[in-house]
């Protein structure tokens, strides 16, 4: 089973999505969103190829896993699925961000 790691960018995006959902629709809706995202991400532990290659970068190694109006962007290595970002589907190409240097090491430890 693959290990799941979150980049700081993805963690921040997740927190922002949940906060926005809470403000717009209430705590129950934010909790439901958290649950749905968690279920999808946990699926990647056993099925890291579940997402499809990112269409904007077909020659790259980035993948996407849709969940409602959002996309979970990730990279699968031999041992780790690194969650790179969570974005609204229409904004994904401009907001792809992979950790580098110290941020990449931190993400691998998570």
ABEGO torsion letter per residue (X at the ends): XBBBBBBAAAAAAAAAAAAAAAAAAEAAAAAAAAAAAAAAAAAAAABAAABBBBAABAABABBBBBBEABBBBBBBBAABBBBABBBBAAAAAAABBBBBEAAAAAAAAX
